[in-house]
Amino acid sequence: MKEGIVVVNKPDGLTSHDVVERARRKFKIRRVGHAGTLDPMATGVLILLVGKSTKLFNKFVAFDKAYRATLILGTTTASSDICGKVLKQNPYENITSKQIEQAFAQFVGEIDQVPPMVSAVKIKGKKLYELARKGIEVERSARRIKIYSLRIEEINVPEVKFTVECSKGTYVRQLAYDIGEVLGCGACISKIERTKVGAFSIEEAVKLEDLNESHIRHWQG
């Protein structure tokens, strides 16, 4: 019986459900799910659960995550990434590296974060991204999350490349938006890659085009 987990490196342009559908066809089994949504522009570690291992969903979504991302200063969009409708563009040229470092430092530790409208969070049974697609925005309550580390890798204004290690329920797009608000110029994400889910890293993730049954492995956590 086909049962276990697969660590996939999700490519750009596909939804997490697209990846699940491809796995179902390759494995010739319907019982395949994923643990932790990555939207189309996001890449990186996506855990697939196969067969009876779909029962492990709650364990996997509870794992801490790590990301590598790039934000763009001066641009605010409806989705907080470059794929969204541009809402505002503000000057950013005078913002210094010191100011950026100070802004990032404010978001390390336990913080309250409001889920973005493009998230899969449900309110009254409706996923926020489904409402967002209809142009509907609803009030969201802030959630307590934890940022274990937030490191700037490179500053080349307007781009800031960074890595983040965080608890479940953390939205990197919202983090970029909030940093932009602190700096007063706005910001959005241009690239995002999930590099780790729990102990599973991008280095062990299989490319979608290489996926086959040999990549299904047993897991007891």
Secondary structure, DSSP 8 states (H G I E B T S, - for coil): ---EEEEEEE-TT--HHHHHHHHHHHHT-S-EEESS---TT-EEEEEEEEGGGGGGHHHHHTS-EEEEEEEEETEEETTSBTTS-EEEE---TT--HHHHHHHHHTTSEEEEE---TTS--EETTEEHHHHHHTT-------EEEEEEEEEEEEEETTEEEEEEEE-TT--HHHHHHHHHHHHTS-EEEEEEEEEEETTEEGGG-EEGGG--GGG-B----
